[in-house]
């Protein structure tokens, strides 16, 4: 059996809330949320399987576009796990676009708590728009979800704005995910009294299922040959129209269904540590370097929380780490900082400063576009 699939414009987040409610309850069609502007995927199926309630279009950080199919049970399990981890229901400040799984989850958690979210005005998020949205919040228990770039921007403004700093300090929890969140950024936030939790997950897991390294709700984490795999009731059913990709990443084992991520990681005393992407290893002068390790150290340096490390060409060494950032760090200082933690071959060969880092619709860095720039 099938049901209609409605493509819903995200210009009105509260209208999206109603569409999601009807999709999850079965009173309306399944939904696929789309933002305005350029969209790499112009068409969508008219119908999906009856059990599918939500379709999320995503390109990931390095891959080709895909459509992730999620059931109502998976979306509701994600909301229940998050609300359980946070401890009590509250009102959400919606600061992320709702065609992005983290934004959709804010809607789902709001539905589960029966408390409508308060959207931040569209456009560049700054102190004025955030404070205006916070002023419309009616509940004492408050939450929000951000990507690292948003957290960094708010921290920069809060350094000179006491009202913003105190308003955000009043939130019970700030979830930060979407990409690796530098420890230095979290430390800055906590120094302001902001309660930050780093999350890990993807559209295939219906958003973040690991909070500060530990799985939430009934989510499961395991490491197989160095690869992070995630399981539990929030796992997607499949990719629409792509059985080959579905078979390659969704597997059955020990009576559980697992999503095979592209991330490398380790479990230490039950705490997950993501060490980088499995496809980010380069060979420089015959030695292997994991770009994720280099990026983690680079992002810990002052002013470099937005930095991305990609592979660049070198006539002698082959591939070398290249730092791409909007800042202008001193290369010698940066090489010393990386060399103090990692082997000499991991030191960046050069820094490329750009006006703005290319991003995907989700807000993540577009690593393919960034790598292409570094190769020019």
C-alpha positions as CSV (number, residue, x, y, z in Angstrom):
1,X,0.0,0.0,0.0
2,X,1.1,3.6,-0.7
3,X,0.4,7.1,0.5
4,X,0.9,10.4,-1.2
5,X,4.2,12.3,-0.7
6,X,3.8,16.1,-0.3
7,X,6.7,18.4,-1.0
8,X,6.3,21.2,1.5
9,X,8.0,24.6,1.3
10,X,9.8,25.5,4.5
11,X,9.3,29.3,4.4
12,X,6.7,28.9,7.2
13,X,8.1,26.6,9.9
14,X,4.9,26.5,11.9
15,X,3.0,25.4,8.8
16,X,5.6,22.6,8.5
17,X,4.9,21.7,12.1
18,X,1.2,21.0,11.2
19,X,2.2,19.0,8.1
20,X,4.6,16.9,10.2
21,X,2.0,16.3,12.8
22,X,-0.5,15.0,10.2
23,X,2.2,12.9,8.5
24,X,3.2,11.2,11.8
25,X,-0.4,10.6,12.9
26,X,-1.4,9.2,9.5
27,X,-4.0,11.9,8.9
28,X,-2.1,13.5,6.1
29,X,0.4,12.6,3.4
30,X,4.0,11.8,4.0
31,X,6.2,14.9,3.8
32,X,9.4,16.0,2.2
33,X,10.5,19.5,3.3
34,X,12.3,21.7,0.9
35,X,13.9,25.1,1.3
36,X,13.9,27.8,-1.3
37,X,16.7,28.7,-3.7
38,X,18.8,26.3,-5.7
39,X,18.0,22.6,-5.0
40,X,20.0,19.9,-6.6
41,X,17.0,17.5,-6.6
42,X,14.1,19.0,-8.6
43,X,11.7,16.1,-8.7
44,X,10.2,13.7,-6.1
45,X,8.0,10.7,-6.2
46,X,4.3,11.3,-5.9
47,X,3.8,8.3,-3.6
48,X,5.8,6.3,-1.0
49,X,5.1,3.2,1.0
50,X,2.3,3.7,3.5
51,X,4.7,3.1,6.4
52,X,6.9,6.1,5.4
53,X,6.0,9.4,7.0
54,X,9.1,11.5,6.3
55,X,11.6,11.8,3.5
56,X,14.7,13.8,4.0
57,X,16.9,15.0,1.1
58,X,20.5,15.1,1.9
59,X,23.8,15.1,0.2
60,X,25.9,14.4,3.3
61,X,29.3,16.2,3.5
62,X,31.0,14.5,0.6
63,X,28.4,12.3,-1.2
64,X,25.8,12.4,-3.9
65,X,22.2,13.5,-3.2
66,X,20.0,10.9,-1.5
67,X,16.5,10.6,-0.1
68,X,16.3,9.0,3.3
69,X,12.9,7.4,4.1
70,X,11.8,7.4,7.8
71,X,8.8,5.9,9.5
72,X,6.6,7.7,12.0
73,X,7.9,5.3,14.6
74,X,11.5,6.3,13.9
75,X,10.7,10.0,14.1
76,X,8.8,9.6,17.4
77,X,11.4,7.3,18.8
78,X,14.0,10.0,18.1
79,X,11.9,12.7,19.8
80,X,11.3,10.5,22.8
81,X,15.0,9.6,23.2
82,X,16.0,13.3,23.0
83,X,13.3,14.5,25.4
84,X,14.3,11.6,27.8
85,X,17.9,12.6,27.7
86,X,17.1,16.2,28.3
87,X,15.1,15.3,31.4
88,X,11.9,17.4,31.0
89,X,9.8,18.9,28.3
90,X,10.4,22.5,27.3
91,X,10.0,25.0,24.5
92,X,12.4,25.0,21.6
93,X,13.9,27.9,19.8
94,X,14.0,26.9,16.2
95,X,17.2,28.2,14.7
96,X,17.8,25.6,12.0
97,X,16.0,25.1,8.6
98,X,13.4,22.4,8.7
99,X,14.5,20.7,5.5
100,X,17.5,19.7,7.7
101,X,17.0,16.7,10.0
102,X,18.1,18.7,13.1
103,X,15.4,21.3,12.3
104,X,12.8,18.6,11.7
105,X,13.7,17.1,15.0
106,X,13.0,20.4,16.8
107,X,9.5,20.2,15.3
108,X,9.1,16.5,16.3
109,X,10.2,17.2,19.9
110,X,7.8,20.2,20.1
111,X,5.0,17.9,19.0
112,X,5.9,15.3,21.6
113,X,6.0,18.0,24.3
114,X,2.8,19.7,23.0
115,X,4.6,23.1,23.2
116,X,5.0,25.0,19.9
117,X,8.5,26.1,19.0
118,X,9.5,29.7,18.4
119,X,11.3,30.2,15.1
120,X,14.2,32.7,14.7
121,X,13.6,35.1,11.8
122,X,15.1,33.8,8.5
123,X,18.4,35.2,7.3
124,X,21.7,35.5,9.0
125,X,21.3,34.7,12.7
126,X,22.5,37.5,15.0
127,X,22.0,38.9,18.4
128,X,18.9,41.0,17.4
129,X,17.1,38.2,15.7
130,X,17.8,35.7,18.5
131,X,16.8,38.1,21.3
132,X,13.6,38.9,19.4
133,X,12.7,35.2,19.2
134,X,13.6,34.5,22.8
135,X,11.3,37.4,23.8
136,X,8.4,35.4,22.3
137,X,9.2,32.3,24.3
138,X,6.6,31.5,27.0
139,X,8.1,28.6,28.9
140,X,10.8,28.6,31.5
141,X,12.4,25.4,30.3
142,X,14.0,26.2,27.0
143,X,16.1,24.4,24.5
144,X,17.7,25.0,21.1
145,X,19.7,23.1,18.5
146,X,22.6,24.7,16.5
147,X,25.4,23.8,14.1
148,X,28.9,24.8,15.2
149,X,29.0,27.8,12.9
150,X,25.9,29.3,14.6
151,X,27.3,28.6,18.1
152,X,30.6,30.4,17.1
153,X,28.7,33.4,15.7
154,X,26.6,33.7,18.8
155,X,29.7,33.4,21.0
156,X,31.4,36.2,19.1
157,X,28.4,38.5,19.6
158,X,27.9,37.5,23.2
159,X,31.5,38.5,24.0
160,X,30.3,42.1,23.6
161,X,26.6,41.7,24.4
162,X,25.6,41.0,28.0
163,X,21.9,40.6,27.2
164,X,22.5,37.9,24.6
165,X,25.0,36.1,26.8
166,X,22.6,36.0,29.8
167,X,19.6,35.1,27.6
168,X,21.3,32.0,26.2
169,X,22.7,31.1,29.6
170,X,19.0,30.7,30.6
171,X,18.5,27.8,28.2
172,X,18.4,24.4,29.9
173,X,20.3,22.8,27.0
174,X,21.9,23.7,23.7
175,X,22.4,20.8,21.3
176,X,25.2,21.3,18.9
177,X,25.8,18.9,16.0
178,X,26.0,18.6,12.2
179,X,29.7,18.4,12.1
180,X,32.7,18.1,14.4
181,X,32.3,20.7,17.2
182,X,35.7,21.9,18.4
183,X,36.4,21.5,22.1
184,X,37.6,25.1,22.3
185,X,34.2,26.3,21.1
186,X,32.4,24.2,23.7
187,X,34.8,25.5,26.4
188,X,34.0,29.1,25.3
189,X,30.3,28.5,25.6
190,X,30.5,26.8,29.0
191,X,32.7,29.7,30.2
192,X,29.6,31.9,29.5
193,X,27.4,29.5,31.5
194,X,25.9,28.0,28.4
195,X,24.8,24.3,28.8
196,X,26.1,22.7,25.6
197,X,25.8,19.1,24.6
198,X,27.5,17.7,21.5
199,X,25.4,15.4,19.4
200,X,26.2,12.8,16.8
201,X,23.9,11.3,14.2
202,X,22.6,11.8,10.7
203,X,19.5,11.8,8.6
204,X,19.8,8.0,8.4
205,X,19.5,7.8,12.2
206,X,16.8,10.5,12.4
207,X,19.3,13.0,13.8
208,X,21.5,12.9,16.8
209,X,21.3,9.6,18.8
210,X,24.6,10.0,20.7
211,X,24.9,12.9,23.2
212,X,28.4,13.7,24.5
213,X,29.6,10.3,23.4
214,X,26.8,8.2,24.9
215,X,23.8,6.7,23.0
216,X,20.4,8.0,24.1
217,X,17.1,6.2,24.4
218,X,17.3,2.7,22.8
219,X,20.0,3.7,20.4
220,X,23.0,1.4,20.0
221,X,26.6,2.1,19.0
222,X,29.3,-0.4,18.0
223,X,32.7,-0.3,16.2
224,X,33.2,-2.8,13.3
225,X,36.7,-2.8,11.7
226,X,37.2,0.8,13.0
227,X,33.9,2.0,11.5
228,X,31.1,3.5,13.6
229,X,27.8,1.7,13.3
230,X,24.5,2.9,14.8
231,X,21.4,0.9,15.6
232,X,18.1,1.2,17.3
233,X,14.5,2.2,16.6
234,X,15.4,5.5,14.9
235,X,17.2,4.0,11.9
236,X,15.8,4.8,8.4
237,X,14.1,2.2,6.3
238,X,16.1,2.8,3.1
239,X,17.0,5.3,0.4
240,X,14.2,6.0,-2.0
241,X,15.0,4.5,-5.4
242,X,18.5,3.4,-4.5
243,X,18.5,-0.3,-3.4
244,X,22.2,-0.7,-4.0
245,X,23.2,2.1,-1.7
246,X,20.6,0.9,0.8
247,X,22.1,-2.6,0.9
248,X,25.6,-1.2,1.3
249,X,24.9,0.8,4.5
250,X,21.9,-0.8,6.3
251,X,22.8,-4.3,7.6
252,X,21.2,-6.9,9.9
253,X,23.3,-8.4,12.7
254,X,22.4,-10.0,16.1
255,X,18.7,-9.3,15.6
256,X,19.4,-5.6,15.2
257,X,19.4,-3.3,12.2
258,X,22.5,-1.2,11.8
259,X,23.5,1.9,9.8
260,X,27.1,1.8,8.7
261,X,28.5,5.3,8.9
262,X,31.5,6.6,7.0
263,X,33.1,7.6,10.2
264,X,36.0,6.0,12.0
265,X,35.8,5.8,15.8
266,X,36.5,4.0,19.0
267,X,34.6,3.2,22.2
268,X,36.4,3.9,25.4
269,X,34.5,2.9,28.6
270,X,31.3,3.1,26.7
271,X,31.9,6.6,25.3
272,X,32.1,7.1,21.5
273,X,34.9,9.1,20.1
274,X,34.7,9.8,16.4
275,X,38.2,10.1,15.0
276,X,37.5,11.1,11.4
277,X,36.1,9.9,8.2
278,X,37.1,6.6,6.7
279,X,37.7,8.2,3.4
280,X,39.9,11.1,4.6
281,X,43.2,9.3,4.7
282,X,45.9,10.7,2.3
283,X,49.4,9.4,1.6
284,X,52.1,12.1,1.8
285,X,55.6,11.1,1.1
286,X,54.6,7.5,1.5
287,X,53.1,8.1,5.0
288,X,49.4,8.0,5.8
289,X,47.8,11.0,7.4
290,X,44.2,11.2,8.5
291,X,42.8,14.6,7.6
292,X,40.2,14.5,10.4
293,X,43.0,14.3,13.0
294,X,44.7,17.4,11.5
295,X,41.4,19.2,11.3
296,X,40.6,18.5,14.9
297,X,43.9,20.0,16.1
298,X,43.6,23.0,13.7
299,X,40.1,23.8,15.0
300,X,41.4,23.9,18.5
301,X,43.5,27.0,17.6
302,X,42.1,30.4,18.4
303,X,39.9,31.8,15.6
304,X,40.0,28.6,13.5
305,X,36.8,26.8,14.6
306,X,35.5,27.0,11.1
307,X,38.6,25.6,9.4
308,X,38.3,22.6,7.1
309,X,41.4,20.4,6.2
310,X,41.4,18.8,2.7
311,X,43.9,17.2,0.5
312,X,46.1,19.3,-1.8
313,X,48.6,18.4,-4.4
314,X,52.4,18.7,-3.9
315,X,54.9,18.0,-6.7
316,X,57.3,16.1,-4.3
317,X,55.1,14.6,-1.5
318,X,52.0,13.8,-3.6
319,X,49.1,14.8,-1.3
320,X,49.4,17.2,1.6
321,X,47.0,18.7,4.2
322,X,45.7,22.1,3.2
323,X,43.8,24.3,5.7
324,X,40.9,26.3,4.2
325,X,39.5,29.0,6.5
326,X,38.0,32.5,6.6
327,X,40.8,33.5,9.0
328,X,44.5,34.4,8.3
329,X,46.5,32.2,10.6
330,X,50.3,32.2,10.6
331,X,51.3,29.0,8.8
332,X,54.5,28.5,10.8
333,X,52.6,28.7,14.1
334,X,49.9,26.4,12.8
335,X,52.5,23.8,11.7
336,X,54.1,23.9,15.2
337,X,50.8,23.4,16.9
338,X,49.9,20.4,14.7
339,X,53.4,19.0,14.9
340,X,53.3,19.1,18.7
341,X,50.3,16.6,18.7
342,X,50.7,14.7,15.5
343,X,53.6,13.2,13.4
344,X,55.6,15.7,11.3
345,X,53.9,14.6,8.0
346,X,50.5,15.8,9.4
347,X,51.6,19.4,9.5
348,X,49.7,21.6,7.0
349,X,51.5,22.4,3.8
350,X,49.6,25.7,3.3
351,X,46.7,27.8,4.3
352,X,44.0,29.0,1.9
353,X,41.9,32.0,3.1
354,X,38.5,32.4,1.6
355,X,35.7,35.0,2.1
356,X,33.2,32.2,2.9
357,X,33.4,28.5,3.1
358,X,31.1,26.7,0.6
359,X,28.3,24.9,2.5
360,X,25.6,22.4,1.8
361,X,21.9,23.2,2.3
362,X,22.2,21.6,5.8
363,X,24.8,24.1,6.8
364,X,27.7,21.6,6.8
365,X,30.9,22.4,4.9
366,X,30.7,21.3,1.3
367,X,34.0,19.4,1.4
368,X,33.9,18.4,-2.3
369,X,33.7,22.1,-3.3
370,X,36.4,23.1,-0.7
371,X,38.7,20.3,-1.9
372,X,38.2,21.5,-5.5
373,X,39.3,25.0,-4.5
374,X,42.3,23.7,-2.8
375,X,43.4,21.8,-5.9
376,X,43.3,24.9,-8.1
